[in-house]
Amino acid sequence: MFEVHPAHIPEDPLDGEDPIAYVVRLARQKAQAVYDELAAARGQAERELLAVLGADTTVTVDGQILAKPEDAADAARMLRLLSGRTHRVITGVALVTAEAVESAAEVTAVRFLTLSGEEIDAYVATGEPMDKAGAYAIQGRAARWIPRIEGCYFNVMGLPLALVATLIEARQRL
């Protein structure tokens, strides 16, 4: 059985923190916080079966971490940064069990076409970019501006499924 449990942790990067280290740290903290909460309410036998997956995604360009936009102006700023360039989408995933904490990251390069100011404004007005790292959804309206990716599409869309499956399968072999 799968359940969704949001983790309420601060998501600010540490000073000088590398983007990969940042998302892996957040994925671990999220998974650990939820694991601790759920394990506290269960008996020993149930805790041994408990597995919690945590994940966090960010977009980076020029070494900048682009999280979810704060408002429409921030979304437009991010889209201007991505316009006509290649950026990285990085997702950290962590699997917490009674035996161990395993974590890894997936990195995908995404190429954007050059966007006009009008295109950016119209896209931001749809509201789609407001809850997305980097202010766009590859599976949504922004797909028309992405001629190429190098790496895992599912990483950009939401969750790197092959990486998650690898972590889960490794746990099952224990």
Secondary structure, 3 states (H helix, E strand, C coil): CCCCCCCCCCCCCCCCCCHHHHHHHHHHHHHHHHHHHHHHCCCHHHHHHCEEEEEEEEEEECCEEECCCCCHHHHHHHHHHHCCCEEEEEEEEEEEECCCEEEEEEEEEEECCCCCHHHHHHHHHCCHHHHCHHHCCCCCHHHHHCCEEECCHHHHHCCCHHHHHHHHHHHHCC
